[in-house]
Amino acid sequence: MPEPTTNYTSPGPEPTATAYRTKPQDTEQMPGGIPFIVGNEAAERFSFYGMKAILAVFMTKYLLNASGEEAFFSNEAAKEAVSWFNTAVYATPVLGALLADTLLGKYRTIVSLSLLYCVGHGVLALLDFEPLMAMGVEPKWILFLGLGLISLGAGGIKPCVSSHVGDQFGHRNKHLMSKVYGWFYFSINFGSTFAQLLIPILLLKMGPAVAFGVPGVLMAIATFAFWLGRHEYAHIPPAGGKFWAETFGPDGLRALLNLTPLLFFAAPFWALFDQTAHAWVLQAENMDRAFTLGPIGFDLTADQMQAVNPIFVMILVPLFTYGLYPWLGRFFEVTPLRKVGAGMVFAAAWFAIIAL
């Protein structure tokens, strides 16, 4: 274990000893904590997208009541339930951000809410646990409890993990940040691809307990991987009460105002894109899903169709990062906002095709 680092947290002659660094390393190299964060993200996204991939199909084809009889959701009810879950996942980041910035800091917020996240997966793994059903516990309420805990965990850590990546970079190595975020995003799609291909098979072949339990195991691995890197991270202390003054001061309000137009464009995109977890899955039930690659033929399940998106992302991230963006940089500055804007234009066209 590394020796405690001495940091000055306030003016005065006496230093405060802490087990962790509170600022980035002064180096031109890659921060030591990045591999732990990227590994954590791949496993955590496997757990989340693996669980989410099978939700609509589970609700409409597998859900039973306490008596062991079919209690399937209608297609429309399943869409509504998954949409409410998505809503919770994207609302709770506000709570996670406040907790991290005012009280716990990002590291402790991520670890504590990841443990809650693991408990949520554990609850879902009990969906066909016969002793609970014998006691009259309705699986529907087990489902809602598990999803509620996962929404608190997944949503709570969402604003912390990506900003924790940025905290690891100082002035001398900040030029590496864009590439790291590219690979960070790649790890998200790497984890989700395998989850969306594997977990539907587990649901089909081995039932809900295994299908929901495996993502829980991966979430536990993700939490452990993140904890292993604790002495490699820069742990930026929470701002406490200063957070409110900075956020609602002149500079903070100006930053919020500048970001507002981006939010107006992002909200419709995610509202449309998140149909991939319910409406598009249920639509895929009525599609011909047989594929042939040369002499190899295979059939995809409806919920496995979601894996197409992260597969394309993994192909395009390195092509864009090392090919297209450097080439475009010869003609104009390729900023993050320009990337987002161009992506929105293309996405609008593709959503129109889907509507047709």
C-alpha positions, 0 to 999 in steps of 0.5 A, a space after each residue: 500500500 502506498 505511503 499516505 500523501 501529505 496535502 494542504 487542504 487549508 491555509 496554515 502551517 500544519 499539513 493534513 495527512 490523507 491516504 489519497 492524493 487530492 490533485 492530479 499527478 504532475 506528469 505528461 503520461 497517462 494517469 495510473 488510475 485510468 485502467 481501473 476506471 475503464 475496466 470498471 466501466 466495461 463491467 458496469 455497463 455489461 451489468 446494466 445493459 445485460 439486465 435492461 436488454 431482457 426487461 421488455 421480453 421478461 415482462 411480456 413472456 416470463 413474468 409470473 404471479 405468486 401462484 406460478 401463473 402467467 402475469 404477463 404485461 401487455 406490450 404497451 404496459 411493458 413499454 410504459 414500465 421500461 420508460 419509467 425505469 429509464 426516467 428514474 435512471 436519468 433523474 437520479 444523477 441529480 441526486 448523485 451529483 449533489 451527494 458527490 459535490 457537497 458531501 462525499 466526493 466522487 470516489 466515495 459516492 461511486 463506491 457506496 452507490 455501486 454497492 446499492 446497485 449490486 443489491 438491486 441486481 441481487 433482488 432481481 435474481 430472486 424473481 423466480 425464487 420459490 420460497 418467496 413465491 410460497 410466502 405470497 410475495 408477488 414477483 412483480 413487486 420484486 421486479 419493481 424493487 430491484 429496478 428502483 434500487 438499480 435506478 438509484 445506483 446506476 443513476 447516482 454514479 452516472 454523473 460521477 464516473 465520467 467527471 472522475 476521469 477528467 479529475 485525473 488529468 492535470 495541465 501537462 497531460 490534458 492533451 490525452 483526455 480526448 483519446 481516453 474518453 474515446 476509449 472510455 466510451 469504447 469500453 461502455 459499448 464493449 461491455 454492452 455488446 457482449 451483455 446484449 448477446 449473452 444475457 438473452 440466451 441465458 434468459 431463454 436457456 436458463 431462466 430469469 434467476 441466472 439471466 438477472 444474476 449474471 449482471 449482478 456478478 459483473 456489477 460486483 466485479 466492476 465495484 471491486 475493480 474500481 476499489 482496487 484503483 483507489 490509491 491511483 486516483 486523484 480524489 478531488 474533495 467535495 466543495 461542501 457549501 461552496 458548491 451552491 455559491 459556485 453553481 448559482 453564482 454569476 459564472 455558474 449561472 452563465 455556464 448553465 445558460 450556455 449549456 441549456 440549448 444543448 439539453 434541448 437537443 439531447 432530450 429528444 434524442 434520448 427519448 427516441 433512442 431509448 425505444 431500443 429497449 422496449 418498442 424496437 425489441 417488441 417490434 423485432 418479435 415480428 421480424 425475420 431475424 435469420 442471418 447468414 454469413 457465408 456457410 454460417 447461419 444463425 437466428 438472433 432473438 428479439 432482445 439480441 438485436 440491440 447489440 447492433 448499436 454498440 457493435 457499430 460504435 466500437 467500429 466507428 470510435 477508433 475510425 473517427 478518433 484516429 482517422 476522420 477527426 484528424 483529417 477534418 482537423 486539417 480544415 477546421 477545429 473539430 470541437 466536442 460541440 461540433 461533433 455533437 451537432 453533426 451527430 444530431 443531424 445524422 441521427 435526425 435523418 435516421 430516426 425519420 427512416 425508422 419512422 417510415 
